[in-house]
Amino acid sequence: AVELPTDHDVALLCNVLHLHTEARAIGIAEATARALRPGGTFVIKEVLLDELHRGPAAGAYFSVSLVAYTKGGRGYEVNELRRMVEIALGCGPSDVKVHREPSQLADQVVLTATKPGV
């Protein structure tokens, strides 16, 4: 619902998307991407969840708790997050970089992409 200036160098969604349904998460990603200048960097950081939604254990348990305690939230696996970036920026899969980060609490995934148009 908020319109941001469109000249930012970096836009970060850190542990936000898992709180929302997929449709709402995509909308949030699109609104965030609009705040970037062409050539700006879009970043999503979330808890890592594999393609089968079974692990790593912390990510799977976290996703189950989101289903219980949010209205439509859940953990998103890497390819779902990649698709959100692609939709938000209008880019292809090869434009999205995926970094898996180990953590003591729950492994994380960081996705980055550059907004086209430079």
Order of alpha helices (4+ residues) and beta strands (2+ residues): beta-alpha-beta-alpha-alpha-beta-beta
